[in-house]
Amino acid sequence: MKKSVRGIILIAIGIFIIVWSLNHKPGNDLQSAINSMFDENSYSMSEPWYYTSLVVGALFSIAGLRDFLGKK
């Protein structure tokens, strides 16, 4: 029971990290640069941090799946 709850929590954390990083992906095109000048809440990560956060989110999700589907 404890492993399944831990698995669900890890999956949720992993999905949150992935969705957050997708919403703040680096934009190199002119349109995103112009839009970020007028939007107060705009934030874009650098490419290394973007890919690092995607990998970390995936690792959290995989660990959560392992705990959730693993033998008790």
C-alpha distance (Angstrom), angle and dihedral (degrees) to the residues before:
residue distance angle dihedral
M1 . . .
K2 3.81 . .
K3 3.80 92.5 .
S4 3.79 92.5 52.3
V5 3.82 92.1 51.4
R6 3.79 90.3 46.8
G7 3.80 89.0 49.0
I8 3.79 92.8 52.6
I9 3.81 91.1 49.0
L10 3.81 92.1 49.5
I11 3.81 91.6 48.3
A12 3.80 90.4 50.7
I13 3.81 91.9 49.5
G14 3.80 91.3 48.3
I15 3.80 93.2 49.3
F16 3.80 90.7 47.6
I17 3.82 92.0 52.4
I18 3.80 92.2 47.9
V19 3.81 94.5 47.8
W20 3.81 91.9 45.1
S21 3.78 92.5 51.2
L22 3.82 91.9 46.7
N23 3.80 89.0 54.3
H24 3.82 90.9 51.6
K25 3.79 100.3 40.1
P26 3.77 118.1 150.1
G27 3.77 114.4 -93.3
N28 3.75 120.3 -156.1
D29 3.77 99.6 171.5
L30 3.78 124.6 98.9
Q31 3.79 95.6 -117.6
S32 3.81 94.2 58.5
A33 3.81 90.8 46.0
I34 3.81 91.2 53.3
N35 3.80 92.6 44.9
S36 3.81 91.8 50.8
M37 3.81 90.4 55.8
F38 3.81 91.2 61.7
D39 3.78 99.4 37.2
E40 3.82 115.1 82.2
N41 3.79 95.3 -160.0
S42 3.78 97.4 47.8
Y43 3.76 118.3 128.2
S44 3.77 129.7 163.2
M45 3.76 126.0 -173.1
S46 3.76 125.7 -135.6
E47 3.78 115.0 -102.4
P48 3.83 97.2 -105.5
W49 3.81 92.0 52.4
Y50 3.80 91.2 44.0
Y51 3.80 93.3 55.8
T52 3.79 92.0 39.7
S53 3.81 91.4 55.0
L54 3.81 91.0 48.2
V55 3.81 90.6 52.6
V56 3.82 92.7 45.9
G57 3.81 90.9 49.3
A58 3.79 90.6 49.5
L59 3.81 91.4 49.2
F60 3.81 91.3 51.0
S61 3.80 90.3 49.7
I62 3.80 93.5 47.8
A63 3.81 91.5 48.8
G64 3.80 89.1 49.3
L65 3.79 91.9 50.6
R66 3.79 90.0 48.5
D67 3.81 90.9 52.8
F68 3.79 94.5 42.2
L69 3.79 96.5 47.7
G70 3.80 96.9 32.4
K71 3.76 125.5 108.2
K72 3.77 117.1 -88.1
